[in-house]
Amino acid sequence: CDGAIATSDFTPGARSELAGTLRAAHVSVAATECVWADALTKVLAKLGTAAHPLAQTLLQAHGAQAWVHGR
């Protein structure tokens, strides 16, 4: 009820089918709900940064914070 944190691993050999095709290696998101934390890890991995305008809009809309670790 206090929020959720999700982390996704996109390094080569990771379970994600998207591994190796994204701009970030690991992404962690803290959000108000689990569904948004998990979904936003994928979006931010594609964008490669939390500073992207779309990322900022989505993070703000869901009361979220993100940590993106590049390749």
C-alpha positions in Angstrom: 0.0 0.0 0.0 3.1 2.3 0.3 4.4 1.7 -3.2 6.6 -0.7 -5.1 10.1 -1.1 -6.6 10.9 -3.0 -9.7 14.3 -3.8 -11.3 14.8 -5.2 -14.8 18.0 -6.7 -16.1 18.7 -6.2 -19.8 22.3 -7.5 -20.0 23.1 -10.2 -22.6 21.9 -13.6 -21.3 19.2 -12.0 -19.2 15.7 -13.6 -19.3 14.3 -10.6 -21.1 13.7 -11.1 -24.8 14.7 -7.5 -25.2 18.2 -7.9 -23.7 20.9 -6.6 -25.9 18.6 -4.4 -27.9 18.1 -1.6 -25.3 20.1 1.4 -24.2 20.2 0.5 -20.5 21.6 -2.6 -18.8 19.6 -2.3 -15.6 16.7 -0.1 -14.6 15.0 0.3 -11.2 11.8 2.2 -10.7 10.0 3.1 -7.4 6.3 3.9 -8.1 3.0 4.1 -6.4 1.9 0.8 -7.8 3.7 -2.4 -8.8 2.3 -2.4 -12.3 3.7 1.0 -13.1 7.1 0.3 -11.5 7.5 -2.8 -13.7 6.2 -1.3 -16.9 8.3 1.8 -16.5 11.5 -0.2 -16.3 10.9 -1.4 -19.9 10.1 2.1 -21.1 13.2 3.7 -19.5 15.4 0.8 -20.8 14.3 1.7 -24.3 14.9 5.5 -23.7 18.2 4.9 -22.0 17.8 7.7 -19.5 15.4 9.1 -16.9 16.1 12.6 -18.2 14.3 12.0 -21.5 11.2 14.3 -21.7 8.9 11.3 -22.1 10.4 9.5 -19.2 10.0 12.6 -17.0 6.3 12.9 -18.0 5.6 9.2 -17.2 7.6 9.2 -14.0 5.8 12.3 -12.8 2.4 11.0 -13.8 2.9 7.9 -11.7 4.7 9.5 -8.8 7.8 7.5 -9.6 11.6 7.7 -9.4 14.1 5.8 -11.6 17.7 4.7 -11.6 19.1 3.8 -15.0 22.4 2.1 -15.4 23.7 2.2 -19.0 25.6 -0.3 -21.1 
